[in-house]
Amino acid sequence: MPGVDPKLLRGLSFLKGASPEVSRALAAAATSRRFKAGQVVLEEGTLGRDMYAVVRGKVEVAKGHGAEQVVLAERGPGEFFGEMALFEATPRFASVRALEPTVLLEFSEHELRSVLMGQPSLLYQAILTLIHRLRQTDLGMIADLQRKNEELARAYREL
């Protein structure tokens, strides 16, 4: 059943500076979802055009499966994920799983876009967050590659 208490939106980072009208409209457009620890929220490779905000609990964003799985990030209260689906209609890049009992707000692409047209600065804030995340991911990948390179160099010297 769509619509949540507007108070749940107060702690969401991408809504800082939202007008009361936009907050009310987003609350009406959001759907509250509950997940148990270990439950999958989004599956890598599936299609979806929804964005999620964490109200309570914590989720893990991971790429790959089994031994090849790499944890990319954790998201907690006030943070969001799935925003790439708002910008391009491609399969989900990663899976998201609840690490503990979690309450999420789900925003459909259509409803979120129509509400954000009333206050484009919020979309700008979401894009800034996305850019920051991409930079952090790049830095993490570079550090991981440097670590692996050092391990290979050490193994080569030992040989």
C-alpha atoms as an extended CHARMM CRD file, in Angstrom:
* protein
*
       159  EXT
         1         1  MET       CA              0.0000000000        0.0000000000        0.0000000000  PROA      1               0.0000000000
         2         2  PRO       CA              1.7110000000        3.2370000000       -1.1400000000  PROA      2               0.0000000000
         3         3  GLY       CA              2.2310000000        6.1870000000        1.1380000000  PROA      3               0.0000000000
         4         4  VAL       CA              4.2990000000        6.5160000000        4.2900000000  PROA      4               0.0000000000
         5         5  ASP       CA              4.5620000000        8.8890000000        7.2100000000  PROA      5               0.0000000000
         6         6  PRO       CA              6.4330000000       12.0200000000        5.9920000000  PROA      6               0.0000000000
         7         7  LYS       CA              8.4760000000       11.9160000000        9.2320000000  PROA      7               0.0000000000
         8         8  LEU       CA             10.3310000000        8.8670000000        7.8370000000  PROA      8               0.0000000000
         9         9  LEU       CA             11.7980000000       11.0820000000        5.0970000000  PROA      9               0.0000000000
        10        10  ARG       CA             13.5020000000       13.5550000000        7.4440000000  PROA      10              0.0000000000
        11        11  GLY       CA             16.7260000000       11.5880000000        7.8380000000  PROA      11              0.0000000000
        12        12  LEU       CA             17.2760000000       10.8730000000        4.1380000000  PROA      12              0.0000000000
        13        13  SER       CA             20.4200000000       12.5510000000        2.8230000000  PROA      13              0.0000000000
        14        14  PHE       CA             19.1200000000       13.2530000000       -0.6680000000  PROA      14              0.0000000000
        15        15  LEU       CA             16.0920000000       15.1140000000        0.7470000000  PROA      15              0.0000000000
        16        16  LYS       CA             18.0070000000       17.7530000000        2.6860000000  PROA      16              0.0000000000
        17        17  GLY       CA             16.4850000000       21.0680000000        1.6640000000  PROA      17              0.0000000000
        18        18  ALA       CA             13.2940000000       19.5630000000        0.2980000000  PROA      18              0.0000000000
        19        19  SER       CA             10.2680000000       21.8040000000        0.4460000000  PROA      19              0.0000000000
        20        20  PRO       CA              7.3650000000       20.6060000000        2.6310000000  PROA      20              0.0000000000
        21        21  GLU       CA              5.2830000000       20.0670000000       -0.5300000000  PROA      21              0.0000000000
        22        22  VAL       CA              7.9460000000       17.8450000000       -2.1150000000  PROA      22              0.0000000000
        23        23  SER       CA              8.3850000000       15.9060000000        1.1470000000  PROA      23              0.0000000000
        24        24  ARG       CA              4.6350000000       15.2730000000        1.3450000000  PROA      24              0.0000000000
        25        25  ALA       CA              4.4940000000       14.2200000000       -2.3070000000  PROA      25              0.0000000000
        26        26  LEU       CA              7.4320000000       11.8350000000       -1.8700000000  PROA      26              0.0000000000
        27        27  ALA       CA              5.8660000000       10.3700000000        1.2730000000  PROA      27              0.0000000000
        28        28  ALA       CA              2.6760000000        9.7380000000       -0.6770000000  PROA      28              0.0000000000
        29        29  ALA       CA              4.6760000000        8.1160000000       -3.4990000000  PROA      29              0.0000000000
        30        30  ALA       CA              6.8500000000        5.8960000000       -1.2780000000  PROA      30              0.0000000000
        31        31  THR       CA              6.1250000000        2.3470000000       -0.2300000000  PROA      31              0.0000000000
        32        32  SER       CA              7.5240000000        1.0190000000        3.0430000000  PROA      32              0.0000000000
        33        33  ARG       CA              9.2290000000       -2.4020000000        2.7530000000  PROA      33              0.0000000000
        34        34  ARG       CA             10.5420000000       -4.6330000000        5.5420000000  PROA      34              0.0000000000
        35        35  PHE       CA             13.3290000000       -7.1870000000        5.0950000000  PROA      35              0.0000000000
        36        36  LYS       CA             14.7280000000       -9.8330000000        7.4220000000  PROA      36              0.0000000000
        37        37  ALA       CA             18.4660000000      -10.2880000000        7.9180000000  PROA      37              0.0000000000
        38        38  GLY       CA             19.8830000000      -12.1190000000        4.9110000000  PROA      38              0.0000000000
        39        39  GLN       CA             16.9110000000      -11.3830000000        2.6690000000  PROA      39              0.0000000000
        40        40  VAL       CA             17.7370000000      -10.1830000000       -0.8660000000  PROA      40              0.0000000000
        41        41  VAL       CA             16.3430000000       -6.7590000000       -1.7640000000  PROA      41              0.0000000000
        42        42  LEU       CA             17.7130000000       -6.5320000000       -5.3220000000  PROA      42              0.0000000000
        43        43  GLU       CA             19.2990000000       -9.2520000000       -7.4370000000  PROA      43              0.0000000000
        44        44  GLU       CA             22.2060000000       -8.4620000000       -9.7480000000  PROA      44              0.0000000000
        45        45  GLY       CA             21.2190000000       -8.7270000000      -13.4000000000  PROA      45              0.0000000000
        46        46  THR       CA             17.5020000000       -8.1520000000      -12.8980000000  PROA      46              0.0000000000
        47        47  LEU       CA             15.6550000000       -5.1860000000      -14.3360000000  PROA      47              0.0000000000
        48        48  GLY       CA             14.2510000000       -2.5400000000      -12.0490000000  PROA      48              0.0000000000
        49        49  ARG       CA             13.4510000000        1.1450000000      -12.1020000000  PROA      49              0.0000000000
        50        50  ASP       CA             13.0580000000        1.7220000000       -8.3630000000  PROA      50              0.0000000000
        51        51  MET       CA             15.2380000000        3.5340000000       -5.8630000000  PROA      51              0.0000000000
        52        52  TYR       CA             15.3790000000        2.6480000000       -2.1630000000  PROA      52              0.0000000000
        53        53  ALA       CA             16.1530000000        4.6340000000        0.9770000000  PROA      53              0.0000000000
        54        54  VAL       CA             17.1860000000        2.9950000000        4.2460000000  PROA      54              0.0000000000
        55        55  VAL       CA             15.0520000000        4.0740000000        7.2050000000  PROA      55              0.0000000000
        56        56  ARG       CA             16.2710000000        1.4910000000        9.7410000000  PROA      56              0.0000000000
        57        57  GLY       CA             18.7900000000       -1.3110000000        9.5570000000  PROA      57              0.0000000000
        58        58  LYS       CA             21.6370000000       -1.9040000000        7.1350000000  PROA      58              0.0000000000
        59        59  VAL       CA             22.0980000000       -3.4150000000        3.6760000000  PROA      59              0.0000000000
        60        60  GLU       CA             25.1050000000       -4.7360000000        1.8240000000  PROA      60              0.0000000000
        61        61  VAL       CA             25.7830000000       -4.0220000000       -1.8640000000  PROA      61              0.0000000000
        62        62  ALA       CA             27.7200000000       -6.8720000000       -3.4920000000  PROA      62              0.0000000000
        63        63  LYS       CA             28.8780000000       -7.7640000000       -7.0070000000  PROA      63              0.0000000000
        64        64  GLY       CA             29.2240000000      -11.3690000000       -8.1590000000  PROA      64              0.0000000000
        65        65  HSD       CA             28.2810000000      -14.6650000000       -6.5520000000  PROA      65              0.0000000000
        66        66  GLY       CA             29.8410000000      -17.2280000000       -4.2310000000  PROA      66              0.0000000000
        67        67  ALA       CA             33.6180000000      -17.0820000000       -3.8200000000  PROA      67              0.0000000000
        68        68  GLU       CA             33.7980000000      -14.3970000000       -6.5300000000  PROA      68              0.0000000000
        69        69  GLN       CA             31.5110000000      -12.0260000000       -4.6260000000  PROA      69              0.0000000000
        70        70  VAL       CA             32.9380000000       -8.6140000000       -3.7300000000  PROA      70              0.0000000000
        71        71  VAL       CA             31.2150000000       -6.3810000000       -1.1890000000  PROA      71              0.0000000000
        72        72  LEU       CA             31.1350000000       -2.8860000000       -2.6480000000  PROA      72              0.0000000000
        73        73  ALA       CA             29.4150000000       -0.9770000000        0.1360000000  PROA      73              0.0000000000
        74        74  GLU       CA             27.0910000000       -0.9470000000        3.0890000000  PROA      74              0.0000000000
        75        75  ARG       CA             24.1900000000        1.4790000000        3.3490000000  PROA      75              0.0000000000
        76        76  GLY       CA             22.5260000000        2.4960000000        6.5940000000  PROA      76              0.0000000000
        77        77  PRO       CA             19.8240000000        4.8700000000        7.7940000000  PROA      77              0.0000000000
        78        78  GLY       CA             19.5050000000        8.0020000000        5.6950000000  PROA      78              0.0000000000
        79        79  GLU       CA             21.3330000000        6.5080000000        2.7010000000  PROA      79              0.0000000000
        80        80  PHE       CA             19.8930000000        5.2930000000       -0.5740000000  PROA      80              0.0000000000
        81        81  PHE       CA             20.6550000000        2.7920000000       -3.3430000000  PROA      81              0.0000000000
        82        82  GLY       CA             19.2850000000        1.7830000000       -6.7230000000  PROA      82              0.0000000000
        83        83  GLU       CA             19.5270000000        5.3460000000       -8.0240000000  PROA      83              0.0000000000
        84        84  MET       CA             21.2640000000        4.2380000000      -11.2280000000  PROA      84              0.0000000000
        85        85  ALA       CA             17.9250000000        2.7390000000      -12.3260000000  PROA      85              0.0000000000
        86        86  LEU       CA             16.5770000000        6.2860000000      -12.5180000000  PROA      86              0.0000000000
        87        87  PHE       CA             19.1880000000        7.2450000000      -15.1030000000  PROA      87              0.0000000000
        88        88  GLU       CA             19.4160000000        4.1740000000      -17.3270000000  PROA      88              0.0000000000
        89        89  ALA       CA             17.2900000000        1.1370000000      -18.0430000000  PROA      89              0.0000000000
        90        90  THR       CA             19.9580000000       -1.5500000000      -17.7070000000  PROA      90              0.0000000000
        91        91  PRO       CA             20.0970000000       -4.6470000000      -15.5180000000  PROA      91              0.0000000000
        92        92  ARG       CA             21.0450000000       -4.1000000000      -11.8740000000  PROA      92              0.0000000000
        93        93  PHE       CA             24.8170000000       -3.8330000000      -11.4550000000  PROA      93              0.0000000000
        94        94  ALA       CA             24.9120000000       -5.4930000000       -8.0280000000  PROA      94              0.0000000000
        95        95  SER       CA             22.8160000000       -7.3620000000       -5.5050000000  PROA      95              0.0000000000
        96        96  VAL       CA             21.6010000000       -5.8010000000       -2.2690000000  PROA      96              0.0000000000
        97        97  ARG       CA             20.9200000000       -7.8610000000        0.8490000000  PROA      97              0.0000000000
        98        98  ALA       CA             19.6820000000       -6.8860000000        4.2920000000  PROA      98              0.0000000000
        99        99  LEU       CA             22.3860000000       -7.4090000000        6.9370000000  PROA      99              0.0000000000
       100       100  GLU       CA             19.9040000000       -7.0430000000        9.7770000000  PROA      100             0.0000000000
       101       101  PRO       CA             16.1550000000       -6.4170000000       10.0450000000  PROA      101             0.0000000000
       102       102  THR       CA             15.7160000000       -3.4410000000        7.7340000000  PROA      102             0.0000000000
       103       103  VAL       CA             13.0140000000       -0.9550000000        6.7930000000  PROA      103             0.0000000000
       104       104  LEU       CA             13.2940000000        0.6140000000        3.3480000000  PROA      104             0.0000000000
       105       105  LEU       CA             11.3010000000        3.1650000000        1.4370000000  PROA      105             0.0000000000
       106       106  GLU       CA             10.7770000000        2.2190000000       -2.1850000000  PROA      106             0.0000000000
       107       107  PHE       CA             10.3190000000        4.9490000000       -4.7940000000  PROA      107             0.0000000000
       108       108  SER       CA              9.2570000000        4.0580000000       -8.3350000000  PROA      108             0.0000000000
       109       109  GLU       CA             11.0180000000        5.8370000000      -11.1740000000  PROA      109             0.0000000000
       110       110  HSD       CA              7.8380000000        7.4360000000      -12.4950000000  PROA      110             0.0000000000
       111       111  GLU       CA              6.6620000000        8.7730000000       -9.1290000000  PROA      111             0.0000000000
       112       112  LEU       CA             10.1060000000        9.9530000000       -8.0520000000  PROA      112             0.0000000000
       113       113  ARG       CA             10.7820000000       11.7530000000      -11.3240000000  PROA      113             0.0000000000
       114       114  SER       CA              7.4330000000       13.5410000000      -11.2850000000  PROA      114             0.0000000000
       115       115  VAL       CA              7.9490000000       14.7140000000       -7.7040000000  PROA      115             0.0000000000
       116       116  LEU       CA             11.5560000000       15.8010000000       -8.3050000000  PROA      116             0.0000000000
       117       117  MET       CA             10.4800000000       17.9740000000      -11.2240000000  PROA      117             0.0000000000
       118       118  GLY       CA              9.0380000000       20.2360000000       -8.5220000000  PROA      118             0.0000000000
       119       119  GLN       CA             12.4590000000       20.6800000000       -6.9230000000  PROA      119             0.0000000000
       120       120  PRO       CA             15.3420000000       19.8290000000       -9.3090000000  PROA      120             0.0000000000
       121       121  SER       CA             17.9530000000       20.6980000000       -6.6610000000  PROA      121             0.0000000000
       122       122  LEU       CA             17.1540000000       17.3490000000       -5.0160000000  PROA      122             0.0000000000
       123       123  LEU       CA             18.0470000000       15.5220000000       -8.2130000000  PROA      123             0.0000000000
       124       124  TYR       CA             21.2770000000       17.5160000000       -8.3000000000  PROA      124             0.0000000000
       125       125  GLN       CA             22.0010000000       16.3660000000       -4.7160000000  PROA      125             0.0000000000
       126       126  ALA       CA             21.3980000000       12.7450000000       -5.7270000000  PROA      126             0.0000000000
       127       127  ILE       CA             23.8040000000       13.1500000000       -8.6490000000  PROA      127             0.0000000000
       128       128  LEU       CA             26.4810000000       14.6120000000       -6.3490000000  PROA      128             0.0000000000
       129       129  THR       CA             26.0960000000       11.6040000000       -4.0530000000  PROA      129             0.0000000000
       130       130  LEU       CA             26.3730000000        9.2770000000       -7.0250000000  PROA      130             0.0000000000
       131       131  ILE       CA             29.5640000000       10.9870000000       -8.2250000000  PROA      131             0.0000000000
       132       132  HSD       CA             31.0570000000       10.6830000000       -4.7300000000  PROA      132             0.0000000000
       133       133  ARG       CA             30.1970000000        6.9720000000       -4.6370000000  PROA      133             0.0000000000
       134       134  LEU       CA             31.7500000000        6.3560000000       -8.0440000000  PROA      134             0.0000000000
       135       135  ARG       CA             34.9580000000        8.0930000000       -6.9620000000  PROA      135             0.0000000000
       136       136  GLN       CA             35.0810000000        6.0570000000       -3.7440000000  PROA      136             0.0000000000
       137       137  THR       CA             34.5650000000        2.8510000000       -5.7330000000  PROA      137             0.0000000000
       138       138  ASP       CA             37.3500000000        3.8340000000       -8.1340000000  PROA      138             0.0000000000
       139       139  LEU       CA             39.7160000000        4.5580000000       -5.2360000000  PROA      139             0.0000000000
       140       140  GLY       CA             38.8210000000        1.2350000000       -3.6150000000  PROA      140             0.0000000000
       141       141  MET       CA             39.4670000000       -0.6600000000       -6.8340000000  PROA      141             0.0000000000
       142       142  ILE       CA             42.8100000000        1.0860000000       -7.3250000000  PROA      142             0.0000000000
       143       143  ALA       CA             43.8580000000        0.2680000000       -3.7580000000  PROA      143             0.0000000000
       144       144  ASP       CA             42.8050000000       -3.3690000000       -4.2700000000  PROA      144             0.0000000000
       145       145  LEU       CA             44.7850000000       -3.6040000000       -7.5170000000  PROA      145             0.0000000000
       146       146  GLN       CA             47.8440000000       -2.0630000000       -5.8290000000  PROA      146             0.0000000000
       147       147  ARG       CA             47.5750000000       -4.5810000000       -2.9900000000  PROA      147             0.0000000000
       148       148  LYS       CA             47.3130000000       -7.4840000000       -5.4350000000  PROA      148             0.0000000000
       149       149  ASN       CA             50.2310000000       -6.1390000000       -7.4530000000  PROA      149             0.0000000000
       150       150  GLU       CA             52.3620000000       -5.9760000000       -4.2880000000  PROA      150             0.0000000000
       151       151  GLU       CA             51.3650000000       -9.5620000000       -3.4290000000  PROA      151             0.0000000000
       152       152  LEU       CA             52.3280000000      -10.7330000000       -6.9150000000  PROA      152             0.0000000000
       153       153  ALA       CA             55.6480000000       -8.8710000000       -6.7620000000  PROA      153             0.0000000000
       154       154  ARG       CA             56.3850000000      -10.4190000000       -3.3540000000  PROA      154             0.0000000000
       155       155  ALA       CA             55.5230000000      -13.9050000000       -4.6500000000  PROA      155             0.0000000000
       156       156  TYR       CA             57.7020000000      -13.3420000000       -7.7120000000  PROA      156             0.0000000000
       157       157  ARG       CA             60.6770000000      -12.3050000000       -5.5230000000  PROA      157             0.0000000000
       158       158  GLU       CA             60.1800000000      -15.3780000000       -3.3370000000  PROA      158             0.0000000000
       159       159  LEU       CA             60.2620000000      -17.6090000000       -6.4080000000  PROA      159             0.0000000000
